[in-house]
Amino acid sequence: VGRDEMLQSRCLPIRGKPVPPSSEPLQDANEYLRQVQWERAHAPGVVTAEVFERPAKRRRGERSDNDSVVAKVRAADGYNTLLSGVTWRAEAAAAFRQLRGQLVTGERNRTQRFSHKKWRGCIRQPPYLDDLQIHDCVSFRRLLGAVVEAFEETACSLCSTGDPNLNLVEWSRTALMLLEEPLVDSVQSDLQSLRRACLKAACLSPAQCSNEGQDLGVPNSREVNWHAWTLWIAVIVEEVFGQR
């Protein structure tokens, strides 16, 4: 086939009248342009579309109660600073590895598989490890994604609500226990997101907000436990799975 034959020939002027689109395959470029002409002739002169307006941004000079804490989270070294004083990294990682090593699945038929949406509904209640061990590795990856999403939604509301979700901590620990190695790319990304969400949740927890000078009262045991466990999860993601 010669080079000139391989080049598309000029389509203008269009040969023939406009024709409506059909399910039949196009014969050539000329037929396509005839259909375009027909659609152009029948298109409405005015197109109506629904416009979704973005919420108004905070005006310059306005401050929120959480500004000082959020500024700390957004700082370039805010996350690393939060973990800089943790002295129990090695002990926590060793204990977690030992627990993972003792987790025996036996000869169970691991064929159960939940969707991301199904897991989001499940994490509202405490997890039961025995029931989860029949799930396959794909299901566990979806569980991790659901946990990360829930953590990201929860983190920013902690200072205002003061209601930490300890079930979410239990699900995070369970998901980390059941993850299979080597880690695929999507799991590595989710673990990195989980670490960031946990550190943000720790910064914005009522216990930490009280330390920042905000008048939220004395943190209760649930709030203190939430702060401690979110730091623990971040350490495990770093030390055991090598994700930052």
C-alpha positions as CSV (number, residue, x, y, z in Angstrom):
1,V,0.0,0.0,0.0
2,G,1.5,3.3,-1.0
3,R,2.0,6.2,1.4
4,D,-0.6,8.3,-0.4
5,E,-3.2,5.5,-0.1
6,M,-2.6,5.3,3.6
7,L,-3.3,9.0,4.2
8,Q,-6.9,9.9,4.8
9,S,-8.3,11.8,1.9
10,R,-9.9,15.2,2.3
11,C,-13.4,15.0,3.6
12,L,-14.6,18.4,2.6
13,P,-16.7,19.2,0.9
14,I,-19.0,16.5,2.3
15,R,-20.7,14.4,-0.3
16,G,-24.4,13.8,0.3
17,K,-27.0,15.0,2.7
18,P,-26.9,14.8,6.5
19,V,-28.1,11.4,7.8
20,P,-29.1,10.4,11.4
21,P,-26.8,8.2,13.4
22,S,-27.4,4.4,13.2
23,S,-26.1,1.3,14.8
24,E,-24.5,0.2,11.5
25,P,-20.7,0.5,11.2
26,L,-19.5,3.6,9.4
27,Q,-18.4,3.1,5.8
28,D,-16.0,6.0,5.7
29,A,-15.1,9.4,7.1
30,N,-17.6,11.1,4.8
31,E,-20.5,9.2,6.4
32,Y,-19.3,10.1,9.9
33,L,-19.3,13.8,8.9
34,R,-22.8,13.5,7.4
35,Q,-24.0,12.2,10.8
36,V,-22.2,15.0,12.6
37,Q,-24.0,17.5,10.4
38,W,-27.4,15.9,11.2
39,E,-26.7,16.0,15.0
40,R,-25.6,19.6,14.8
41,A,-28.8,20.5,12.9
42,H,-31.0,18.8,15.6
43,A,-29.1,19.9,18.7
44,P,-30.9,22.4,20.9
45,G,-29.8,26.0,20.7
46,V,-29.6,26.3,24.4
47,V,-28.3,23.6,26.7
48,T,-29.5,23.6,30.3
49,A,-27.2,22.1,33.0
50,E,-27.3,22.0,36.7
51,V,-24.4,23.8,38.3
52,F,-23.1,22.7,41.7
53,E,-21.7,25.6,43.6
54,R,-18.7,25.0,45.9
55,P,-19.1,26.1,49.5
56,A,-17.8,29.5,50.2
57,K,-14.2,29.6,51.5
58,R,-13.5,31.0,55.0
59,R,-12.9,34.7,54.7
60,R,-9.4,36.0,55.4
61,G,-9.0,36.8,59.0
62,E,-11.6,34.4,60.3
63,R,-10.3,31.8,62.7
64,S,-11.5,28.4,63.7
65,D,-11.2,26.7,67.1
66,N,-9.1,24.0,65.5
67,D,-6.7,26.4,63.6
68,S,-3.7,25.8,65.9
69,V,-4.0,22.1,65.8
70,V,-4.6,22.0,62.0
71,A,-1.6,24.1,61.5
72,K,0.4,21.6,63.4
73,V,-0.9,18.8,61.3
74,R,-0.2,20.7,58.0
75,A,3.4,21.5,59.1
76,A,6.0,19.9,56.9
77,D,7.4,17.9,59.8
78,G,4.2,17.7,61.8
79,Y,3.7,13.9,61.4
80,N,7.3,13.0,62.2
81,T,7.4,15.3,65.2
82,L,4.4,13.6,66.6
83,L,6.2,10.2,66.6
84,S,9.6,11.6,67.5
85,G,9.0,10.9,71.2
86,V,7.8,7.4,70.8
87,T,10.2,5.1,72.6
88,W,8.3,1.8,72.3
89,R,8.6,1.3,68.6
90,A,10.7,-1.8,68.7
91,E,8.7,-3.5,71.5
92,A,5.4,-2.8,69.7
93,A,6.6,-4.1,66.4
94,A,8.1,-7.3,68.0
95,A,4.8,-8.0,69.8
96,F,2.7,-7.4,66.7
97,R,4.9,-9.7,64.6
98,Q,4.6,-12.4,67.3
99,L,0.8,-12.1,67.2
100,R,0.8,-12.3,63.4
101,G,3.0,-15.4,63.6
102,Q,0.6,-17.1,66.0
103,L,-2.4,-16.4,63.8
104,V,-3.3,-19.9,62.4
105,T,-5.9,-20.1,59.7
106,G,-5.9,-23.9,59.5
107,E,-7.7,-25.7,56.7
108,R,-10.5,-23.2,56.5
109,N,-12.1,-22.5,53.1
110,R,-11.1,-18.9,52.6
111,T,-13.6,-18.0,49.8
112,Q,-15.7,-15.3,51.5
113,R,-15.4,-11.9,49.8
114,F,-17.1,-8.6,50.8
115,S,-17.3,-5.5,48.8
116,H,-16.0,-2.1,50.0
117,K,-19.5,-1.0,50.7
118,K,-20.3,-4.1,52.7
119,W,-17.1,-3.6,54.8
120,R,-18.1,0.0,55.5
121,G,-21.3,-1.3,57.1
122,C,-19.5,-3.9,59.1
123,I,-17.0,-1.6,60.8
124,R,-19.8,0.1,62.7
125,Q,-19.7,-3.0,65.0
126,P,-16.7,-4.7,66.8
127,P,-14.9,-7.3,64.6
128,Y,-14.7,-11.0,65.3
129,L,-11.4,-12.5,64.2
130,D,-12.7,-16.1,63.8
131,D,-15.5,-15.0,61.4
132,L,-13.0,-13.0,59.4
133,Q,-10.5,-15.8,58.7
134,I,-12.7,-17.3,56.0
135,H,-12.2,-14.2,53.8
136,D,-9.7,-14.2,51.0
137,C,-6.8,-11.8,50.5
138,V,-8.9,-9.6,48.1
139,S,-11.5,-9.2,50.7
140,F,-8.9,-8.1,53.3
141,R,-7.6,-5.5,50.9
142,R,-11.1,-4.1,50.5
143,L,-11.4,-4.1,54.3
144,L,-8.2,-2.0,54.6
145,G,-9.5,0.5,52.1
146,A,-12.8,0.8,54.0
147,V,-10.9,1.4,57.3
148,V,-8.8,4.1,55.7
149,E,-11.8,5.8,54.3
150,A,-13.6,5.8,57.7
151,F,-10.4,7.1,59.4
152,E,-10.1,9.9,57.0
153,E,-13.8,10.9,57.6
154,T,-13.4,10.7,61.4
155,A,-10.1,12.5,61.9
156,C,-11.2,16.1,61.2
157,S,-14.4,15.9,63.3
158,L,-12.8,14.7,66.6
159,C,-12.1,18.1,68.2
160,S,-15.7,19.2,67.7
161,T,-17.5,15.9,68.5
162,G,-15.2,14.5,71.1
163,D,-16.5,11.1,70.3
164,P,-13.7,8.7,69.2
165,N,-14.7,5.5,67.5
166,L,-12.8,2.7,69.2
167,N,-14.5,0.1,67.0
168,L,-12.5,1.7,64.1
169,V,-9.3,1.1,66.0
170,E,-10.2,-2.5,66.5
171,W,-10.9,-2.9,62.8
172,S,-7.6,-1.3,61.9
173,R,-5.7,-3.7,64.2
174,T,-7.6,-6.7,62.7
175,A,-7.0,-5.6,59.1
176,L,-3.3,-5.2,59.8
177,M,-3.2,-8.7,61.5
178,L,-4.8,-10.3,58.4
179,L,-2.9,-8.6,55.6
180,E,-0.9,-11.0,53.5
181,E,2.6,-10.3,52.3
182,P,4.2,-9.4,49.9
183,L,2.1,-6.2,49.7
184,V,0.6,-5.2,46.4
185,D,0.9,-1.6,45.3
186,S,-2.7,-0.7,46.3
187,V,-2.2,-2.1,49.8
188,Q,1.0,-0.1,50.2
189,S,-0.8,3.1,49.2
190,D,-3.7,2.3,51.6
191,L,-1.2,1.7,54.4
192,Q,0.5,5.0,53.8
193,S,-2.9,6.7,53.8
194,L,-3.8,4.9,57.1
195,R,-0.7,6.1,58.7
196,R,-1.4,9.7,57.7
197,A,-5.0,9.5,58.9
198,C,-4.0,8.0,62.2
199,L,-1.5,10.7,62.9
200,K,-4.0,13.4,61.9
201,A,-6.6,11.7,64.2
202,A,-4.1,11.7,67.0
203,C,-3.3,15.4,66.5
204,L,-7.0,16.3,66.4
205,S,-8.2,14.0,69.2
206,P,-9.8,15.6,72.2
207,A,-6.8,14.6,74.3
208,Q,-4.4,16.4,72.0
209,C,-6.7,19.4,71.6
210,S,-6.8,19.8,75.3
211,N,-3.0,19.8,75.3
212,E,-3.1,22.6,72.7
213,G,-4.9,24.8,75.2
214,Q,-8.5,24.4,73.8
215,D,-11.2,24.3,76.5
216,L,-12.5,20.8,75.9
217,G,-12.4,19.6,79.5
218,V,-10.3,16.8,80.9
219,P,-10.0,13.9,78.3
220,N,-11.8,10.8,79.4
221,S,-10.4,7.2,79.1
222,R,-11.9,6.7,75.7
223,E,-10.2,9.8,74.3
224,V,-6.9,8.8,75.8
225,N,-7.1,5.3,74.5
226,W,-8.0,6.6,71.0
227,H,-4.9,8.9,71.0
228,A,-2.6,6.1,72.1
229,W,-4.0,3.5,69.7
230,T,-3.9,5.8,66.7
231,L,-0.2,6.4,67.4
232,W,0.3,2.6,67.8
233,I,-1.3,1.9,64.4
234,A,1.0,4.5,62.7
235,V,4.1,2.9,64.4
236,I,3.0,-0.6,63.2
237,V,2.5,0.6,59.6
238,E,6.0,2.1,59.7
239,E,8.0,-0.6,61.6
240,V,6.3,-3.8,60.4
241,F,5.1,-3.0,56.9
242,G,7.7,-0.3,56.1
243,Q,5.2,2.3,54.8
244,R,5.4,6.0,55.5
